[in-house]
Every structure is written in structure tokens, then in C-alpha cells.
Amino acid sequence: MPSRWNNAAKIRRTQIESGIDITFCYVFVPLYKKYVSEIKPNSILEIGAGTGHLALELSKHCSSYTAIEPSIGMYNVANEVLHNHDIEVLNCKIEDFKAKNSFNLVFSHLCAHAIEDIDSLFRKMYELVTTDGEWMFSIPHPCFYNEYKKMIPQNYLYMKEIKVDFDLKITKDNKVIEKIPYYHRPLNVYINKMAKNGLILSSMNEIFPNEEVQLLYGDKWIQPRYIVFSGRRDNNCTFT
């Protein structure tokens, strides 16, 4: 999967820096900045840093920021974006990441739905967050995102896990990022796997921006398109 993003890295950089990626610039960046400013973590680990622009914003709110990115194309762009900033950027998969210390906040933005083995992702999040720290990750909303993007056949069963490759295009740009993997999972799968891997869910935020932001897309939203999960580590969890 990481190699599929190599050719998309420059496209994503342009979309973000020009401000035409409405979801990133006007929905997620403000949301994450508010969250981080409230919990005030000393150290942050971002899993799947993409172009590095989110790290650029959130690193202002902590003392130590580490970003890992498996795609060499995205990693190279992130290095360019972050080269004058005190942010550690590593080109590796989460399962290969070796940390010297744990982190007050471990989060992943719009990556879990593109990963086949989310058990491993959640277990690593558990292992990497401090005992009093917090974790967070976002995904497209399993109930509504397909109505928006139409990437899964309409006769699919919501309760059945399914993997598709789809062509990604944002609202304000005709450039297409081809064959992006998407694993549809019902919500109970995510929630049960969090619990299995020691992640206590404390908040589930269904993303539905205000009307002013919605109108930037050209049309109002009908349903939420994304979900952000957050919580703490279960320090009493025992794995079998």
C-alpha cells in the first residue's frame, strides 16, 4: 500500500498548501489543533504522517514530535515540508517502528481504513502511548462515506468486511489519485478490536462541520463523512 502513495505525494502537497483540500484545511486541522491544545501533550507520535503538514501544525503545541510515514514519496515531501522544524520524520511501517520512549499522544489520521491488519495497529498504539496518555485515530464514516464517494457497489452488506481499491478525487480538484485501498468495516469491528487491544474508547466524534465550512464544498452535507475516535490505554489489560 505505501508505494501507491508515492506518485500522489506532490499532488497532495499542492492541494493542501493551496487550501483547496477543504476537509484537511478547514475540518481536520482546526479539530486536531483544538484537541491537542486542550490535552497539552509533551510528546506526540503521528502514525502515517503523509506530507507532514499536520505535523507542521500540531508540533507547535508540544515539546517533542515524531512522525512516521511508510511511503517513500510521502516521506520525501514531508522531509521538505518539515526540514526547518524540530520534528523527527522516519520512513518506516508502524510494525517496524522502534521507539526509545512512549508518547503522551499517539494518533493516526485517515490511515486505519487503508490498513488490513488493524489489530497490529491498535496493539502498537497501546504499546507506544504512556500509561496516562491518550490515543486518537480518524476514519471515513463506515455508515455514510460510501454514499458520498460511491466506491463500493451499492448492493454490499454493511455488516460484511470488504476491501476495494478506488480512485480518490477531492471536491475542488480534478486530479485523481488512483487505486487507493479501502477496507470497509462495520463500527462494531473497530470498537471490539480497540477493546481487544487495550484501547479504552472515551469519545467518538462524528464529523459534521458548521454550515459555513459545508458551503465551501458547494453543497451542504447530509450525513457525517468521518469519525474520530479517542481514548486512553487500559493499564489493566491482559493479552491472551
Long-range contacts (C-beta under 8 A, 24 or more apart in sequence): 1-70, 1-114, 1-115, 1-181, 2-70, 2-71, 2-72, 2-74, 2-93, 3-71, 3-72, 4-71, 4-178, 4-179, 4-180, 4-181, 5-50, 5-71, 5-73, 5-74, 5-177, 6-71, 6-72, 6-73, 6-74, 7-73, 8-73, 8-74, 8-177, 9-51, 9-71, 9-73, 9-74, 9-76, 9-77, 10-73, 10-77, 11-173, 11-175, 11-177, 12-50, 12-51, 12-74, 12-77, 12-177, 13-51, 13-53, 13-77, 13-81, 15-170, 15-173, 15-175, 16-51, 16-53, 17-53, 20-170, 20-172, 20-173, 21-170, 21-172, 21-173, 22-170, 22-171, 22-172, 22-213, 22-216, 22-217, 23-170, 23-225, 23-226, 24-53, 24-54, 26-209, 26-213, 26-216, 27-207, 27-209, 27-213, 27-226, 28-54, 28-109, 28-138, 28-226, 29-54, 29-57, 31-205, 31-207, 31-228, 32-57, 32-58, 32-107, 32-109, 33-57, 33-58, 33-61, 35-136, 35-230, 36-61, 36-62, 36-105, 37-61, 39-104, 39-105, 39-134, 41-103, 41-104, 41-105, 41-133, 41-134, 42-104, 43-101, 43-103, 43-104, 43-105, 44-103, 44-104, 44-105, 44-106, 44-107, 45-99, 45-103, 45-105, 45-106, 45-107, 45-128, 46-107, 46-108, 46-109, 47-94, 47-106, 47-107, 47-108, 47-111, 47-121, 47-124, 47-125, 47-137, 48-94, 48-108, 48-109, 48-110, 48-111, 49-74, 49-78, 49-89, 50-74, 50-78, 50-109, 51-77, 51-78, 51-81, 52-77, 52-78, 52-79, 52-80, 52-81, 52-82, 52-87, 52-89, 53-81, 54-109, 55-82, 55-85, 55-87, 55-89, 56-81, 56-82, 56-85, 56-87, 59-85, 59-86, 59-87, 62-104, 62-105, 66-90, 66-99, 66-103, 68-92, 68-93, 68-94, 68-97, 70-94, 94-120, 94-121, 94-124, 95-120, 95-124, 97-124, 97-128, 99-128, 102-127, 102-128, 102-129, 102-130, 102-133, 103-128, 103-129, 103-130, 103-133, 104-129, 104-130, 104-132, 104-133, 104-134, 105-129, 105-133, 105-134, 105-135, 105-136, 106-133, 106-134, 106-135, 106-136, 107-135, 107-136, 107-137, 108-136, 108-137, 108-138, 109-137, 109-138, 110-138, 110-139, 110-140, 110-226, 111-137, 112-137, 112-138, 112-139, 112-190, 113-139, 113-140, 113-182, 113-183, 113-184, 113-185, 114-180, 114-181, 114-182, 114-183, 115-183, 116-163, 116-183, 118-183, 118-185, 118-190, 118-193, 119-193, 119-196, 119-197, 122-193, 122-194, 122-196, 122-197, 122-198, 122-199, 123-197, 123-198, 123-239, 125-197, 125-199, 126-197, 126-198, 126-199, 126-233, 126-234, 126-237, 129-232, 129-233, 130-233, 131-233, 131-235, 132-232, 133-232, 133-233, 134-230, 134-231, 134-232, 135-199, 135-230, 135-231, 135-232, 135-233, 136-228, 136-229, 136-230, 136-231, 137-228, 137-229, 138-207, 138-226, 138-227, 138-228, 138-229, 139-190, 139-226, 139-227, 139-229, 140-182, 140-225, 140-226, 140-227, 141-206, 141-207, 141-223, 141-224, 141-225, 141-226, 141-227, 142-184, 142-185, 142-186, 142-187, 142-190, 142-227, 143-187, 143-223, 144-223, 144-224, 144-225, 145-225, 145-226, 146-184, 147-222, 147-223, 148-223, 148-225, 151-182, 152-182, 152-184, 156-184, 158-186, 159-186, 161-185, 161-186, 161-189, 171-217, 171-218, 187-227, 190-229, 194-229, 194-231, 197-237, 197-239, 198-233, 198-234, 198-237, 198-239, 199-231, 199-232, 199-233, 199-234, 200-231, 200-232, 200-233, 200-234, 201-229, 201-230, 201-231, 202-230, 202-231, 202-232, 203-228, 203-229, 203-230, 203-231, 204-228, 204-229, 205-229, 205-230
